[in-house]
Each structure stands twice: as C-alpha cells, then as structure tokens.
Amino acid sequence: MDMVVETKLKTQQRSSQNGRETSLWSSGFGMKLEAVTPFLGKYRPFVGRCCQTCTPKSWESLFHRSIMDLGFCNVIMVKEENTRFRGWLVRRLCYFLWSMEQHIPPCQDAPQKIMESTGVQNVISGRAPGGAGEGQVPALVKKEVQRILGHIQAPLQSFLFRIFSWALLRILNCLFLNVQLHKGQMKMVHKAAQAGSPLILLSTHKSLLDGILLPFVLLSQGLGVLRVAWDPRFFSPTLRALLRKLGGLFLPLEANFSLDSPEGALARAVVHAAMEQLLLSRQPLLIFLEEPPWAQGPRLSALGQAWLGLVVQAVQLGIVPDAMLVPVAITYDLVPNAPRGAHHASAPLGLWTAAFAVLRSLRGWGCSHRACVRVHLAQPFSLQEYTINARSCWGSRQTLEQLLQPIVLGQCNVVPDTEKEQEWTPVTGPLLDFKEEDQLLVRRLSRHVLNASVASSAVMSTTIMATLLLFKHQKGVYLSRLLGEFSWLAEETLLRGFDVGFSGQLRCLVQHTLSLLREHVTLLRVHQGDLLVVPRPGPGITHLARLSAELLPAFLSEAVGACAVRGLLAGRVPPEGPWELQGIELLSQSELYRQILLLMHLLPQDLLLLQPCQSSYCYCQEVLDRLIQCGLLVAEETPGSRPACDTGRQRLSAKLLWKPSGDFTDSDSDDFEEAEGRYFRLSQQSRCPDFFLFLCRLLSPILKAFAQAATFLHQGQLPDTESGYVEQLFQFLQATAQEDGFFECADPNLAISAIWTFRDLGVLQCTPSPEGPMLQLSPIFASRENQEKLEQFIQQFICN
C-alpha cells in the first residue's frame, strides 16, 4: 500500500513538473530581465582571406577593400521591390514573378560537343584503352556513350527550374527566419567571375538542403544557374532524374572501375569531356568536399576530390587557362534533416520520401522552431597560382606508426622532425588516371580549401549554448548566470577571428536558442524567481556534443595546448592537485613543443585540418602564442639566465667588426651564443583554472573515446571486419556511457576515428581474407602491458 502511495506521489510530482516546464516554454520563461545592449555590433572580424603563402596574388587582387562597410542581406525576403511590377496583386504574387524573371542561360548543344571531343573519339575508334577495337561496332559504343552521358547530366528544364525556385522560396520562408548572406563576400565572388575564369565553389556539407539552397542563393544574386555535383548513393533513380533536370551532376558507377576495365575507361573519358564542356561554358560548379554528417567515415569526401581532380586536370591540360576556387560553408541553428540520423546511409532517398519529409518539417517545426541560416563565401583564389606555389611546400612525411609507436612503447623519447602522413579517403573515380604527384596535389588542395571553409563558418547560437551546457554546466545552471556566460563565450569567439551568426539583445537570443534546443534541455523554476537550465541525459547529451563540435575550430589551438600542458604536468603533480601547486612547476619551451607534437600526431587530420603549407613546428609556436595571449601561460626567467627581453650582444665576432657597407650576407646574430630555452608557468589569475578546464574538455570526447578504445582491445572479438569491429566498439562506448554518464563518446564517428587511428599507429592490422579485409591485433600490442602503455599515453592528455 505504501508503494502505491509513493508511486502516485512521484507521478503527480512528475506531471506537475512537466506542466510547469510546458508553461515556461509557452510563456517565454516568465522572467523580467534587464534588456542588454547588443554587444555584437562592436567588433565583427573579417573571415575567409585566402592563403597568403600559396596564393599571394589572389590575396591582394581579389579582396574587396570596403567589405567591412557592407552589411548582410536576407536572400529569402522577396518583396514587391524585387520585381519590375507594382500593385496589390504583385505583392501577393511577388514570389512567382520573381522566379519568372530570373535569367536562366539557354541550353547549349553539349551532348554533341562531348561526343566530338578528342578523348571520347579516341575511345570510340579504339585508339585508347577500352575503345571499340576489333570486333566492336563504333555505333554501339556511341550508344553506350549517350547512355553514360544520360547518367551524368541532362538538359536544363527552364520552366521546371522556375517552378521549383518558386516552391523552394515558399518552403524556405516557412522553415527559416532568414538566410543571411554577406554582401561584401558576394562582391568578391562577382569580381572573380568578371575575370572570365569559371567559378568552382567548394563547400562543406551539413545537410541535403545545401545542394538546393546554394543554387537558389547564387541565382538570386545574379550568378546564373549553379551546377551541383551530387552523390548518387543517397538518391533513388527517380530523384536523380529530377535533380539532373534541375542542374545536378552525377558520377557514373563505371568511372570507379579499375584502369584495365573497358567500361571504366569509356566512362572516365565521357566524364572528362563533360567537365571540359562545363568549364568552357563558364557555368559555376558546386562540389562538396565534405561527407554529409550522417555518413560514417572520413570527413573529406572521396567523390568531392574526384570532381575537383577533373577541374585540376582541365587546367593543367590547358582546356581552360584558370579556374577560380571559392570556399563555401553553410551553418544552421538546427540542421533540418539532423533527426533522421543514419537513415540516408542505409537507404537512398526517394522522391516521395523527400516530399513527405518536407511536409513533416513544415508541420513539425512551427514558428518556435524556425532557425537561422548563414551562407559564407570565402575569398576566391586562382587554381593556377595555387598549383605553381603549393608544390614548393611539400616536405618529407612519415606514417603515424613510424612517428608515434616507439614513443608510446617507451623505446624513444625524441619526436622525429617530419610531418605526419595520414590519408583516410581512397582514390576513386577519375583520380585513377592521375599520377601519384597529382593525386597528392588534389588531396592537399582539398584539405586547404576545407580549412578555409571551416575558418569562415560562423558560430551559431545553438553551438555556443550547447558548448556551455555540455562542458561547463552539465549538472545545470541558472539562467541569470547563463546569460553572462553566453555573452562571454560569444565575445571570446569573436576575439579569435571567428564570426557569429546572430545578433540582437542577449535575453532574446538566449530565449530563442533554448526554444530551439527544447527537446534536449529542461527548464525548472526555482524559489528565487530564477530558472534552472539542465541538459537532458542520454541522447540529449549526444546531440549537444555534435552541436558543440562546431565551436572546436575557434578554440582548437588553445585546446591542444591546454591538453599538452595537462600531459606535461601529469607526471609531476597529482591530477587533482590544486591550481597553485600546478603553477609552481616550470614548463620549458622544448617540453611544451614535444607534448604538442605528440598530441597533434595522435589527433586525426580530419579534426585538425591543418593547412598543408604549414609545418607542425609552426603550429606548435602558434599554439604556444595562443596560450600566452589568452593568459594561461606566463613567461618565467630562470635563475642565472639572460632575460628574454635583453637583446644586447653577448659576444661580437671579429669578422662582424668590419663589414663592407651593403653586405647583408651575414646576420648580426649568426655568431651569437644560442639563447637558453624559454620557461613558462601557469598563470595564477582567478579565471585561469576554469578556462583551462574548459579548454581541456573541448577535446575530451575524442580523447576519451580513444582511451576507451584502448581499454576495449583486450575485450573485443578479433579478427573481425572493420564494420563489425566498429559496431563492437560503439556498443562498448554506449554501455560505458550508461555507467559513467559520459554520453559524448557514444558516437559511431568517434569509434571509426579511434579504429582508423589505431590502424595507422600499428595497433590494429588489416589482413586480406575471402570475406574481405579483416582487422586483428598486431603482435606488438597483443600483450596486455603494451595495451596499458597505449592507454596511459592517451590518458595523460585527458583532464577529468
């Protein structure tokens, strides 16, 4: 009887709590807070400058001088003024009239030109591998060429495109509050287009809506119809046919065949010819360099690199003298198709499925779920210029096994002076015809452009909110305190050269952000009249972790440096020792460099996204500078050493006493005694302990996933296929999260990154078998002792 009464009381409390929470959402929190002056108008950094090392001429000539004076425009806000007509009827039909007035270039005779191209004719006549040859009828080969070309592209249907633009405009206005575009960035793209070279837009990939939204944005800004290189794996044949009529491009499956395959040679010849005609027509092309978020695997897209390789080869062969590359990124408050998870990876998206998904989104989001979108166009740069300058930046590289395995096992303490070679994307499609040097050029160009796209991406309000709730207040925080920390983190992001995708009064921003995250956040009213914001455990934490990953690039250097300092102090002071005790230790610059290099080698390239023209030691110095700038490290003079600020000469060489005027062959510091190493301490400012812990926690999801993967080595069932072992590790991460509550690691992408890193490190070996490649433990790490060494090596960088 007592159990029944207790159960009823708990049910009543839970229902009253749910009702109170619902009333809070519907009443706009019910708090009277002081309005805060918009703080985001004080400073807005310019993002997206191209690399001055690889493209100095583009850095100077293609920059818009008055870019900061230009504001933003909402591309989905179409009014009567956007048409040539006026009147009350026009105000009701302005969307339709606007779509009818857009300039769409006429369809040229591209199929005939592709058929007459040199590469296709060589295949048809048998002069190239895979050609007709003896015993084959050229007419049959021509039909095969037409069939392959039909899989790649289709003539653009002008009326269908206009109707689709009208419908898309109405849908976007229902889904989003606005779609913001910087006018200055658009000015730079227009300036690059006027140079006469074709525009190649290289974009990140957050949603399937990216490939539809970007062509609409550029069409509204007068750049014409954008061709989009889609991935055929994610669409049904019916939907692919529709997308081809709207300007879509699809790589045929035969293009991925081996070099000695006749079907593959013919398909690649048709693809090359189609790309040549597209570039000659100067139609802008959109290529996604990033895999979509639901795809499990590497971040860089193999298909995107294949399309980019076609452009690079066309420029190298002189088909077009040059091409202008434009890094692009789209950021959402909430990604529209995020709740569907990995459904796209298992089943292609059909036409009716897509239509029902749009209707469900229109019905489910409502006014309170309408999010904001930012489109970012970084500074264009010349592909020809990059190709000439980039090859001079290539140096020697070693595998992760050569760099890190001896240090993990305690066999060596010196980090080799070389870069890490880590490529997770296979060479597929037209890249098979490339030389190894050209394949390397495409890979590094892809990473370079993706780095620029990520650096130009704005940080949205949901990302800042998720980061605060996950890494600072996972047990809950009062709304009054959350307002101040939201402002603090936004300003810290701006100071690091990253833009934010929001503005306005602080209270309204936080209210709007929490309403977008209402499925993953709980609001509770307390007696003092304040509100308690608590993240929902389980899947809610996992979703917040995915959102917070968008903020990591802004703080990545500091986070790497903080974890490196944590690893350096791990063997000197207790992990949970007071901050004052840790601040006593002197940290030499050489030791800091070593720890930063070790952590850099451990972290995947897909996470760091370092520019190929930047060496690891330059990045180490950048990390150290960032730690000093943010106040975590303070320079400390060692007893008896010359002060670092003392630039006076210690010893003057005799050959430098008399030197002919104008002789600059020697530097004044050539014969000086080498200065002693610099030393640092942890700052004792009151804010430093919390900020240091915050930076360390930014990398904790991936580092803890790696540590748990090392623990799982003696529990997993090996040998197994890669997909099978990924599933084993993912289930282990989920089970561990249920025990310790650390749901940030319960992500299949983290499991894949851990397994691939261990494979590069030599912990796991891949052996062929009749069932396919199988993973098994290497003989070196078969012993429990070496497995514990690996786990301890990773644990030193984790700050609990």
C-alpha positions in Angstrom: 0.0 0.0 0.0 2.8 2.4 0.8 4.5 1.6 -2.5 1.3 2.5 -4.3 1.0 5.9 -2.5 4.7 6.6 -3.2 4.2 5.8 -6.8 1.2 8.1 -7.1 3.1 10.9 -5.4 6.1 10.6 -7.8 3.7 10.5 -10.8 1.9 13.7 -9.5 5.3 15.4 -9.0 6.5 14.4 -12.4 3.3 15.6 -14.1 3.3 18.9 -12.2 7.0 19.4 -13.2 6.2 18.7 -16.8 3.2 21.1 -16.7 5.4 23.8 -15.1 8.1 23.2 -17.7 5.5 23.5 -20.5 4.1 26.7 -19.1 7.7 28.1 -19.0 8.2 27.4 -22.7 4.9 28.8 -23.7 5.2 32.0 -21.6 8.7 32.9 -22.8 10.3 32.0 -19.4 8.1 34.5 -17.5 11.2 36.4 -16.2 11.6 40.1 -16.2 15.3 40.7 -17.1 17.0 43.9 -17.9 17.4 44.5 -21.7 21.1 44.2 -22.7 22.5 46.5 -25.4 23.6 44.5 -28.5 27.2 43.7 -28.0 27.9 42.1 -31.4 28.0 45.4 -33.3 31.2 46.5 -31.6 33.5 44.1 -33.4 32.9 41.7 -36.3 36.1 40.1 -37.8 36.5 39.6 -41.5 36.9 35.9 -42.2 37.8 33.9 -45.3 41.0 35.5 -46.6 42.8 33.1 -48.9 46.3 31.8 -48.0 49.0 34.4 -48.5 51.7 31.8 -48.7 50.1 29.7 -51.5 48.1 32.5 -53.3 49.7 35.9 -52.7 48.4 37.5 -55.9 44.8 36.4 -55.2 45.2 37.5 -51.6 45.9 41.0 -52.9 43.8 41.4 -56.1 40.6 39.6 -55.3 40.0 41.3 -51.9 37.2 43.8 -51.6 38.6 46.9 -49.8 35.3 48.1 -48.4 34.0 44.7 -47.5 33.5 45.7 -43.8 31.3 48.6 -44.8 28.8 46.3 -46.5 26.2 44.5 -44.4 24.0 41.4 -44.7 21.0 40.6 -46.9 18.2 38.1 -46.3 18.0 36.3 -49.6 14.6 34.7 -49.0 13.0 38.1 -48.3 11.5 38.8 -51.7 9.1 41.8 -51.9 7.4 43.9 -54.4 10.5 45.9 -54.9 12.4 42.8 -56.2 10.1 42.7 -59.3 9.6 45.1 -62.2 5.9 45.4 -61.3 3.9 47.2 -58.6 0.4 46.9 -57.1 -1.6 44.9 -54.6 -1.7 41.8 -56.8 2.1 41.9 -57.3 2.5 41.9 -53.5 0.7 38.6 -53.4 2.4 37.1 -56.4 5.9 38.5 -55.9 7.5 35.1 -55.3 6.1 33.7 -58.6 7.0 36.9 -60.6 10.5 36.9 -59.1 11.1 33.3 -60.2 9.8 34.0 -63.7 12.2 37.0 -64.1 15.4 35.1 -63.2 17.9 34.8 -66.0 18.5 31.2 -67.0 21.1 30.7 -69.8 19.8 28.7 -72.8 20.8 25.1 -73.1 23.7 24.6 -75.4 24.4 21.6 -77.6 26.6 20.0 -75.0 25.9 16.3 -75.9 27.1 16.7 -79.4 30.3 18.5 -78.3 31.0 15.8 -75.8 30.6 13.2 -78.4 33.1 15.0 -80.7 35.7 15.5 -78.0 39.1 14.0 -78.6 39.1 11.7 -75.6 35.7 10.2 -76.4 36.6 9.8 -80.1 39.8 8.0 -79.2 37.8 5.5 -77.1 35.2 5.1 -79.9 37.9 4.5 -82.6 39.9 2.1 -80.4 43.0 4.3 -80.2 42.7 4.5 -76.4 42.4 1.6 -73.8 38.8 0.5 -73.6 38.0 1.6 -77.1 35.9 -0.2 -79.7 38.9 -2.0 -81.2 38.4 -5.1 -83.4 35.2 -6.9 -83.3 33.2 -4.0 -81.8 30.8 -1.7 -83.6 31.5 2.0 -83.1 27.7 2.7 -83.3 27.2 0.5 -80.2 29.9 2.4 -78.4 28.2 5.7 -79.3 25.0 4.4 -77.8 27.0 3.5 -74.7 28.5 7.0 -74.6 25.0 8.5 -74.8 23.8 6.2 -72.0 26.7 7.2 -69.7 26.1 10.9 -70.5 22.5 10.5 -69.6 23.6 9.2 -66.2 25.9 12.3 -65.7 23.7 15.2 -66.7 20.5 16.2 -68.6 19.4 19.4 -70.4 18.3 22.0 -68.0 14.5 22.4 -68.0 13.9 26.2 -67.7 10.2 26.1 -66.8 10.7 23.3 -64.3 13.6 25.2 -62.7 11.5 28.4 -62.3 8.6 26.5 -60.7 11.0 24.7 -58.4 12.6 28.1 -57.4 9.1 29.5 -56.6 8.2 26.5 -54.4 11.6 26.5 -52.7 11.2 30.1 -51.9 7.9 29.5 -50.1 9.3 26.5 -48.3 12.4 28.3 -47.1 10.3 31.1 -45.7 8.3 28.6 -43.7 11.4 26.7 -42.4 13.8 29.6 -41.6 13.6 33.0 -40.1 16.2 34.2 -42.5 19.0 33.1 -44.8 21.8 35.6 -44.3 24.5 36.4 -46.9 27.3 39.0 -46.6 27.2 41.5 -49.4 30.9 42.1 -49.3 31.6 38.4 -49.8 29.3 38.4 -52.7 31.1 41.4 -54.2 34.4 39.4 -54.1 32.7 36.5 -55.9 31.3 38.8 -58.6 34.8 40.3 -59.0 36.3 36.9 -59.6 33.5 36.0 -62.0 34.3 39.1 -64.1 37.9 37.8 -64.7 36.5 35.3 -67.2 37.5 32.1 -65.4 34.9 29.5 -64.4 33.8 29.6 -60.7 34.2 26.4 -58.7 32.5 26.5 -55.3 33.9 24.0 -52.8 31.6 23.6 -49.9 31.2 21.9 -46.6 28.2 19.5 -46.2 25.8 19.9 -43.3 22.6 18.8 -44.9 21.0 17.6 -48.1 19.4 21.0 -48.3 22.8 22.5 -49.0 22.8 21.5 -52.7 19.4 23.1 -53.2 19.9 26.2 -51.0 23.2 27.3 -52.6 22.0 27.3 -56.2 19.0 29.3 -55.1 21.2 31.9 -53.3 23.6 32.4 -56.2 20.7 32.6 -58.7 19.1 35.3 -56.6 22.5 37.2 -56.7 22.8 37.1 -60.5 25.4 34.4 -60.9 23.3 32.2 -63.1 22.4 28.5 -62.7 24.8 26.6 -60.4 25.7 23.0 -61.4 25.8 20.7 -58.4 27.9 17.5 -58.1 25.7 15.2 -56.2 26.5 11.8 -54.6 24.4 9.2 -56.4 24.4 6.8 -53.4 21.9 8.9 -51.5 19.1 9.3 -54.1 16.7 6.9 -55.9 16.8 6.8 -59.7 13.6 8.9 -59.9 15.0 11.6 -57.7 18.3 11.6 -59.6 16.5 12.1 -62.9 14.7 15.2 -61.4 17.9 16.6 -60.0 19.6 16.2 -63.3 16.9 18.4 -65.0 17.5 21.0 -62.3 21.3 21.2 -62.9 22.6 18.2 -61.0 25.6 16.2 -62.0 26.2 12.5 -61.1 29.3 10.5 -61.5 28.5 7.1 -63.2 29.3 3.9 -61.3 31.5 2.7 -64.2 34.0 5.6 -63.6 35.1 3.8 -60.4 36.2 0.7 -62.2 39.9 -0.3 -62.5 42.2 1.1 -65.1 42.2 -2.0 -67.2 38.4 -2.1 -67.4 37.0 -1.0 -70.8 33.8 0.2 -69.2 35.7 2.3 -66.7 37.9 3.9 -69.4 34.9 4.8 -71.5 33.0 6.3 -68.6 36.0 8.3 -67.4 36.5 9.7 -71.0 32.9 10.8 -71.0 33.2 12.4 -67.6 36.3 14.3 -68.6 34.6 15.5 -71.8 31.5 16.6 -69.8 33.7 18.6 -67.3 35.6 20.2 -70.2 32.4 21.5 -71.8 31.1 22.7 -68.4 34.2 24.7 -67.8 34.3 26.1 -71.3 30.7 27.3 -70.9 31.7 29.1 -67.7 28.8 27.7 -65.7 29.5 27.8 -61.9 30.0 24.4 -60.3 29.4 23.3 -56.7 31.5 20.5 -55.3 31.0 19.1 -51.7 34.5 18.4 -50.2 33.0 17.1 -47.0 30.9 13.9 -46.4 27.4 14.6 -45.2 27.0 14.5 -41.4 25.1 11.1 -41.3 27.8 9.3 -43.4 30.1 7.3 -41.1 33.7 7.6 -42.2 36.3 10.2 -43.2 35.5 13.8 -43.2 36.9 14.5 -46.7 34.8 13.2 -49.5 36.4 10.9 -52.0 33.7 11.8 -54.6 34.4 15.5 -54.0 38.1 15.0 -54.6 37.3 13.1 -57.8 35.3 16.1 -59.1 38.0 18.5 -58.0 40.6 16.4 -59.8 38.7 16.8 -63.0 38.9 20.6 -62.7 42.6 20.4 -61.8 43.4 18.2 -64.8 41.4 20.5 -67.2 43.5 23.5 -66.0 46.8 21.5 -66.3 45.9 20.4 -69.9 45.1 23.9 -70.9 41.4 23.3 -71.6 40.8 26.5 -69.6 43.6 28.8 -68.6 42.5 29.1 -65.0 39.6 28.5 -62.6 38.6 30.5 -59.5 38.1 28.4 -56.4 35.6 29.7 -53.8 35.5 28.0 -50.3 31.9 27.9 -49.2 30.2 27.0 -45.9 26.6 26.9 -44.7 25.7 27.0 -41.0 22.4 26.3 -39.4 21.0 26.9 -36.0 19.5 23.4 -36.4 20.2 21.2 -39.3 16.8 20.3 -41.0 17.5 16.6 -41.5 19.5 16.0 -38.4 16.8 14.0 -36.5 16.8 11.3 -39.2 20.2 10.1 -38.2 21.9 7.5 -40.4 18.7 6.6 -42.4 20.3 8.1 -45.6 23.3 5.9 -45.4 21.2 2.7 -45.4 18.5 3.5 -48.0 18.6 6.0 -50.9 16.2 9.0 -50.6 13.2 8.7 -52.9 11.1 11.4 -54.4 8.0 10.7 -52.3 10.1 10.2 -49.2 11.7 13.7 -49.7 8.3 15.2 -50.3 6.8 13.7 -47.1 10.0 14.9 -45.2 9.4 18.4 -46.4 5.7 18.3 -45.3 6.6 16.8 -41.9 9.2 19.6 -41.4 6.7 22.3 -42.3 4.2 20.9 -39.9 6.6 20.0 -37.1 8.9 23.0 -36.8 6.3 25.7 -36.4 7.1 29.3 -35.5 9.1 28.4 -32.4 11.4 26.1 -34.2 12.2 28.4 -37.1 16.0 28.7 -37.3 18.5 30.9 -39.0 21.0 30.1 -41.7 24.2 31.8 -42.8 25.9 31.3 -46.2 29.6 32.1 -46.2 31.6 32.7 -49.4 35.3 33.0 -48.6 37.8 34.9 -50.8 38.3 33.3 -54.2 41.7 32.3 -55.4 43.4 31.1 -58.6 43.8 27.4 -59.1 46.7 28.0 -61.5 48.5 30.1 -58.9 48.0 27.5 -56.1 49.2 24.7 -58.4 52.5 26.6 -59.0 53.2 27.6 -55.4 51.9 24.6 -53.5 54.4 22.1 -54.8 57.3 24.1 -53.2 55.7 23.5 -49.7 56.0 19.7 -49.8 58.4 18.1 -47.4 59.2 14.6 -46.1 56.5 12.7 -44.3 56.2 9.6 -42.2 53.4 7.3 -41.1 51.9 7.5 -37.7 53.4 4.1 -36.8 56.9 5.5 -37.5 56.3 8.7 -35.6 54.4 7.7 -32.5 54.7 4.0 -31.8 58.2 4.0 -30.4 57.3 6.8 -28.1 54.1 5.1 -26.9 56.1 1.9 -26.1 58.8 3.9 -24.3 61.5 2.9 -26.8 62.3 6.5 -27.8 61.8 10.0 -26.4 62.6 12.2 -29.4 59.8 13.1 -31.8 61.1 12.9 -35.4 61.4 16.2 -37.3 59.0 15.3 -40.0 55.3 15.7 -40.9 52.6 13.0 -40.4 51.2 11.2 -43.5 47.6 10.3 -42.9 45.1 9.9 -45.7 41.8 8.3 -45.0 40.0 8.9 -48.3 40.5 6.3 -51.0 41.5 7.2 -54.6 38.4 6.6 -56.7 36.8 7.6 -60.0 38.7 9.9 -62.4 41.6 10.2 -60.0 42.7 6.8 -61.0 44.1 8.2 -64.2 46.2 10.8 -62.3 49.9 10.5 -61.4 50.7 10.0 -57.7 52.0 13.6 -57.5 48.8 15.0 -59.0 46.7 12.8 -56.6 48.7 14.3 -53.7 48.1 17.8 -55.1 44.3 17.2 -55.1 44.3 15.8 -51.6 46.2 18.7 -50.2 44.2 21.3 -52.1 41.0 19.7 -50.7 42.3 20.0 -47.1 43.5 23.5 -47.8 40.0 24.6 -49.1 38.1 22.8 -46.4 40.3 24.5 -43.8 39.3 27.9 -45.3 35.6 26.9 -45.4 35.6 25.9 -41.7 37.5 29.0 -40.7 35.0 31.2 -42.5 32.0 29.4 -40.9 30.0 31.5 -38.4 29.3 30.1 -35.0 25.6 29.8 -34.3 23.8 30.5 -31.1 22.9 26.8 -30.6 26.5 25.9 -30.8 27.5 28.3 -28.1 24.6 27.2 -25.9 25.4 23.5 -26.4 29.1 24.1 -25.5 28.2 25.9 -22.3 25.7 23.3 -21.2 27.9 20.4 -22.1 31.4 21.4 -20.9 30.7 23.9 -18.1 27.2 23.2 -16.7 26.2 19.6 -17.4 24.6 19.4 -14.0 22.6 22.6 -14.6 23.0 26.3 -14.5 20.8 29.3 -13.5 19.5 31.3 -16.4 20.8 34.6 -14.9 24.4 33.1 -15.0 23.9 31.5 -18.4 23.1 34.9 -19.9 26.5 36.3 -18.8 28.4 33.2 -19.9 26.7 33.2 -23.3 27.9 36.8 -23.8 31.4 35.9 -22.6 31.8 32.9 -25.0 30.4 34.9 -27.9 33.0 37.6 -27.4 35.8 35.1 -26.9 34.8 33.6 -30.3 34.9 37.0 -32.0 38.3 37.8 -30.5 39.7 34.6 -32.1 38.8 35.8 -35.6 35.6 33.7 -36.0 32.3 35.3 -36.8 29.0 34.6 -35.1 25.7 34.0 -37.0 23.5 36.0 -34.7 22.9 39.5 -33.2 20.4 41.3 -31.0 19.5 41.6 -27.4 21.0 38.9 -25.1 17.8 37.8 -23.5 16.0 37.4 -26.8 19.0 35.4 -28.2 19.1 33.0 -25.2 15.3 32.6 -25.2 15.3 31.8 -29.0 18.2 29.4 -28.6 16.7 27.5 -25.7 13.4 27.1 -27.6 15.4 25.5 -30.5 17.0 23.1 -28.0 13.9 22.4 -26.0 14.0 18.7 -26.9 17.4 18.4 -25.2 17.1 20.9 -22.4 14.9 21.0 -19.3 13.8 24.3 -17.6 12.8 24.3 -14.0 11.6 27.3 -11.9 13.3 27.8 -8.6 12.0 29.7 -5.5 14.2 32.8 -6.1 12.3 33.5 -9.3 15.2 32.3 -11.5 15.2 29.4 -13.9 17.4 26.3 -13.8 18.6 25.0 -17.2 19.5 21.4 -17.2 20.6 19.2 -20.2 18.7 16.1 -20.7 20.9 13.0 -20.1 21.3 10.3 -22.7 20.7 11.2 -26.4 20.3 14.8 -25.4 23.9 15.0 -24.3 25.0 13.2 -27.5 23.1 15.8 -29.6 24.7 18.7 -27.6 28.1 17.2 -28.2 27.5 17.2 -32.0 26.4 20.8 -31.9 29.4 21.8 -29.7 31.9 20.3 -32.2 31.2 23.3 -34.5 32.9 25.6 -31.9 36.0 23.5 -31.7 37.9 25.1 -34.6 37.7 28.5 -32.9 39.4 27.2 -29.8 41.4 24.3 -31.3 44.9 25.7 -30.8 44.2 26.6 -27.2 42.5 23.2 -26.5 45.5 21.4 -28.0 47.9 23.5 -25.9 45.9 23.0 -22.7 45.8 19.2 -23.1 49.5 19.2 -23.9 50.2 21.2 -20.7 48.0 18.7 -18.8 50.1 15.9 -20.2 53.3 17.6 -19.2 52.1 18.1 -15.6 50.6 14.6 -15.4 53.9 13.0 -14.2 54.8 15.9 -11.9 51.8 16.8 -9.7 48.7 14.9 -8.8 46.0 15.1 -11.5 43.5 16.6 -9.0 46.1 18.8 -7.3 45.3 22.4 -6.6 45.9 25.1 -9.2 48.5 26.8 -7.0 50.6 23.6 -6.9 50.5 23.2 -10.6 51.5 26.8 -11.1 54.8 26.2 -9.2 56.1 23.9 -12.0 58.4 25.4 -14.6 57.5 24.3 -18.2 60.3 24.6 -20.8 59.5 25.5 -24.3 61.1 22.4 -25.7 59.0 20.2 -23.4 55.8 22.1 -24.5 56.7 21.6 -28.1 57.2 17.9 -27.6 53.9 17.4 -25.9 52.0 19.5 -28.5 53.6 17.4 -31.3 52.7 14.2 -29.6 49.0 15.3 -29.3 49.0 16.6 -32.9 50.2 13.3 -34.2 47.6 11.4 -32.1 44.6 13.5 -33.2 43.3 12.7 -36.7 44.0 15.0 -39.7 40.2 15.3 -40.2 39.9 17.0 -36.9 42.9 19.3 -37.1 42.6 20.3 -40.7 46.0 21.9 -40.8 47.0 23.8 -43.9 49.4 21.6 -46.0 51.7 24.7 -46.3 52.0 25.0 -42.5 54.6 22.9 -40.7 54.0 21.2 -37.4 56.6 23.3 -35.7 54.9 26.5 -36.9 51.7 25.2 -35.5 53.4 24.5 -32.2 54.6 28.1 -32.0 51.1 29.2 -32.8 49.6 27.1 -30.0 52.2 28.5 -27.6 51.4 32.1 -28.6 47.7 31.5 -28.2 48.2 30.2 -24.6 50.3 33.3 -23.8 47.7 35.6 -25.4 44.8 34.1 -23.5 46.7 34.5 -20.3 47.1 30.8 -19.3 50.9 30.8 -19.6 53.3 33.5 -18.2 57.0 33.7 -19.2 59.3 33.0 -16.4 63.0 33.8 -16.2 65.2 31.0 -14.8 67.8 32.0 -12.2 71.2 33.0 -13.8 69.8 33.2 -17.3 69.8 36.2 -19.5 66.4 37.9 -19.5 64.4 37.2 -22.6 63.9 40.9 -23.2 67.6 41.5 -23.2 68.7 41.8 -26.9 72.1 43.1 -26.2 75.1 41.4 -27.7 76.8 38.7 -25.6 79.8 38.4 -27.8 80.8 40.1 -31.0 82.6 38.1 -33.6 85.8 39.6 -35.1 84.5 39.1 -38.7 81.5 41.2 -37.9 83.5 44.2 -36.5 84.3 45.4 -40.0 81.9 44.7 -42.8 81.6 46.4 -46.2 78.6 48.7 -46.5 75.6 46.9 -48.0 76.9 43.4 -47.3 73.9 41.6 -46.0 75.2 38.0 -46.5 75.6 37.5 -42.7 73.2 38.3 -40.0 74.2 40.1 -36.8 73.1 37.1 -34.8 74.9 34.4 -36.7 77.8 34.1 -34.2 76.0 34.9 -31.0 75.6 32.3 -28.3 72.4 30.5 -28.6 69.9 31.8 -26.1 68.8 29.5 -23.4 65.4 27.9 -23.6 62.4 29.8 -22.5 60.3 28.8 -19.5 56.7 29.3 -18.5 54.4 28.9 -15.6 50.6 28.6 -15.4 49.0 31.9 -14.6 47.5 32.4 -11.2 44.7 34.7 -12.3 41.3 33.8 -10.8 39.7 32.9 -14.1 42.5 30.7 -15.4 41.6 27.4 -13.7 38.0 27.4 -15.1 39.2 28.4 -18.5 41.9 25.8 -18.6 39.4 23.1 -17.6 37.0 24.4 -20.3 39.7 24.1 -23.0 40.7 20.6 -22.0 37.1 19.4 -22.0 36.7 20.6 -25.6 38.9 17.7 -26.7 37.7 15.2 -24.1 35.1 13.4 -26.2 37.6 12.2 -28.8 40.4 11.6 -26.4 38.1 9.6 -24.0 36.8 7.6 -27.0 40.4 6.8 -27.9 41.2 5.8 -24.3 38.1 3.6 -24.1 39.1 2.0 -27.5 42.5 1.2 -25.9 40.7 -0.4 -23.0 38.5 -2.4 -25.3 41.4 -4.0 -27.1 41.5 -7.0 -24.7 37.7 -7.3 -24.7 36.9 -7.1 -28.4 36.4 -10.1 -30.6 39.2 -10.2 -33.2 39.7 -10.9 -36.0 36.7 -9.2 -37.4 35.7 -7.0 -40.3 36.1 -3.3 -39.9 32.4 -2.6 -39.8 31.9 -5.4 -37.4 34.6 -4.1 -35.0 33.2 -0.6 -35.3 29.8 -1.9 -34.1 31.5 -3.8 -31.2 33.4 -0.6 -30.1 30.3 1.5 -30.5 28.2 -0.8 -28.3 31.0 -0.7 -25.7 31.0 3.1 -25.8 27.3 3.1 -25.3 27.5 0.7 -22.4 30.3 2.7 -20.7 28.3 5.9 -21.2 25.4 4.3 -19.3 27.7 3.6 -16.4 29.7 6.8 -16.1 27.2 9.2 -17.8 29.7 10.4 -20.4 27.4 10.2 -23.4 29.7 12.5 -25.5 31.7 9.4 -26.6 28.6 7.4 -27.7 29.1 8.4 -31.3 29.8 6.0 -34.2 32.1 8.5 -35.9 34.3 8.6 -32.8 34.5 4.8 -32.9 35.6 4.9 -36.5 38.2 7.6 -35.8 39.6 5.5 -33.0 39.9 2.4 -35.0 41.4 4.1 -38.0 43.9 5.9 -35.8 44.9 2.6 -34.1 45.3 1.1 -37.6 47.7 3.9 -38.6 49.5 3.6 -35.3 50.1 -0.1 -35.8 47.9 -1.3 -33.0 45.5 -3.0 -35.5 46.5 -4.7 -38.7 44.4 -5.2 -41.8 44.8 -8.6 -43.5 43.0 -9.9 -46.6 40.6 -12.8 -46.4 37.9 -14.4 -48.5 35.3 -12.4 -46.6 37.2 -9.2 -47.2 39.7 -7.2 -45.2 39.9 -8.3 -41.6 41.2 -6.4 -38.6 43.3 -8.1 -36.0 45.7 -7.1 -33.2 49.3 -6.6 -34.2 51.8 -8.9 -32.4 53.4 -5.9 -30.6 50.1 -4.8 -28.9 48.9 -8.4 -28.3 50.4 -8.1 -24.8 48.4 -6.5 -22.0 51.5 -4.5 -21.0 51.7 -2.6 -24.3 47.9 -2.1 -24.3 48.2 -0.4 -20.9 51.1 1.8 -22.2 48.8 2.9 -25.1 46.0 3.7 -22.7 48.3 5.6 -20.3 49.7 7.6 -23.2 46.2 8.8 -24.2 45.1 9.3 -20.6 47.8 11.8 -19.9 46.1 14.4 -22.1 42.6 14.0 -20.5 41.6 16.3 -17.7 38.7 14.8 -15.7 
